[in-house]
């Protein structure tokens, strides 16, 4: 599979994850505001922002974007973290809102255990890219990866911990 096809599949999975989160929230969101760090994002939101342990990230994968948005209509706070490296990408979207619950998606998925809770795995029939979504302590988290194995993705997800305040 060529690089353009892989990127297209990754974007499709990221959009699918975002669609899943939109359905869970039942609303539209505003554009993301760029931030300087995950710590700055943590100061803006009421939920713990999860970040992967740097030791679990493949060599060359680095945090390149941090974003925050607030949907006033749905009263939802959203934090985006995007990591990029040669031929790889990892994107997280985390949000909390009153009564936010992750429901089973209509799209093809596999129910999996993620961080001790039930979650959903979306993958392309040819393998990667992967996308995982789960609810943890009232926060819905979605992680999408491109250029990584499912084992790497799960290792990264399991390593995630809250940003220090």
C-alpha positions in Angstrom: 0.0 0.0 0.0 1.5 3.4 -1.0 2.0 6.3 1.4 -0.9 8.4 -0.1 -3.3 5.5 0.4 -2.1 5.0 4.0 -2.6 8.7 4.7 -6.0 8.6 3.2 -7.0 5.6 5.3 -5.6 7.3 8.4 -7.6 10.5 7.8 -10.7 8.3 7.2 -10.2 6.6 10.6 -9.6 10.0 12.3 -12.8 11.3 10.8 -14.6 8.1 11.8 -13.4 8.6 15.4 -14.4 12.2 15.4 -17.8 11.2 14.0 -18.2 8.6 16.8 -17.4 11.3 19.3 -19.8 13.7 17.7 -22.6 11.1 17.9 -21.7 10.6 21.6 -22.0 14.3 22.2 -24.9 14.9 19.8 -23.5 18.3 18.6 -21.1 20.3 16.5 -17.9 21.8 17.8 -15.9 24.9 17.1 -12.4 25.0 15.7 -9.4 24.1 17.9 -7.3 26.9 19.5 -3.6 26.1 19.3 -1.8 25.8 22.6 1.9 25.7 23.6 1.8 22.5 25.7 -0.4 19.8 27.2 0.1 21.5 30.6 -1.6 24.6 29.2 -4.4 22.4 28.0 -4.7 20.8 31.4 -5.1 24.3 33.0 -8.1 24.9 30.7 -10.1 21.7 31.3 -11.8 20.1 34.2 -10.8 16.5 33.3 -7.4 14.8 33.4 -5.6 15.2 30.0 -3.9 11.9 29.2 -0.5 11.7 27.5 1.5 8.7 26.4 4.7 7.8 28.3 7.5 9.0 26.0 9.3 5.7 26.5 6.5 3.9 24.6 6.6 6.2 21.6 8.4 4.9 18.5 11.7 6.7 17.7 11.1 10.0 15.9 7.5 10.4 17.0 7.2 13.8 18.6 4.4 16.0 19.9 3.7 18.7 17.2 0.2 20.0 18.0 -1.8 20.7 21.1 -5.3 22.1 20.7 -8.3 23.1 22.8 -11.9 23.8 21.9 -15.1 24.4 23.8 -18.5 23.7 22.4 -20.9 26.1 24.3 -24.0 24.5 22.9 -23.0 21.1 24.2 -20.9 22.4 27.1 -18.0 20.2 26.0 -14.3 20.8 26.5 -12.0 19.1 24.0 -8.3 18.6 23.9 -6.4 17.4 20.8 -2.8 16.1 20.8 -1.0 15.2 17.6 2.3 13.4 17.4 4.2 13.0 14.1 7.3 11.2 12.9 8.7 9.7 9.8 5.9 7.7 8.3 3.9 7.7 11.6 1.2 9.7 13.3 -0.6 9.5 16.6 -3.6 11.7 17.3 -5.7 11.8 20.5 -8.9 13.6 21.2 -10.2 13.8 24.7 -13.4 15.4 25.9 -15.8 15.6 28.8 -19.3 17.0 29.1 -22.1 16.4 31.4 -23.6 13.0 30.7 -21.1 12.2 27.9 -21.3 8.4 27.3 -19.6 6.4 24.6 -22.2 4.4 22.8 -21.6 1.5 20.4 -20.9 2.9 16.9 -22.7 2.0 13.8 -19.4 1.6 11.9 -17.6 -1.7 11.7 -15.7 -2.2 15.0 -14.4 -4.7 17.4 -15.2 -4.4 21.1 -11.9 -4.5 23.1 -10.6 -4.0 26.6 -8.8 -0.6 26.8 -7.2 0.5 30.1 -9.5 -1.7 32.1 -12.7 -0.6 30.5 -14.7 -1.5 27.4 -13.7 0.3 24.2 -13.9 0.1 20.5 -11.2 -0.7 17.9 -11.6 0.5 14.3 -9.1 -0.8 11.8 -8.8 -0.9 8.1 -9.3 -4.4 6.6 -5.7 -4.4 5.3 -4.4 -3.8 8.9 -3.3 -0.4 10.1 -4.2 2.5 10.6 -6.0 1.9 13.9 -8.3 3.9 16.0 -9.4 3.2 19.6 -12.2 4.9 21.6 -13.2 4.4 25.2 -14.6 6.2 28.2 -12.5 6.7 31.3 -13.6 8.5 34.4 -16.3 10.5 32.6 -13.9 11.4 29.7 -14.2 10.0 26.2 -10.8 9.4 24.6 -10.0 8.5 21.0 -6.6 7.6 19.8 -5.8 7.1 16.1 -2.4 5.9 14.7 -0.9 5.5 11.3 2.4 3.7 10.6 2.3 1.6 13.8 1.3 -1.9 14.6 -1.8 -2.6 16.8 0.6 -3.9 19.5 2.5 -0.5 19.5 -0.8 1.4 19.6 -2.1 -0.7 22.6 1.2 -0.3 24.4 1.1 3.5 23.9 -2.6 3.7 25.0 -1.9 1.6 28.1 1.0 3.9 29.0 -1.1 7.1 29.0 -1.2 9.0 32.3 -2.5 12.4 33.3 -0.5 15.6 32.7 1.0 17.0 35.9 -0.7 20.1 37.0 
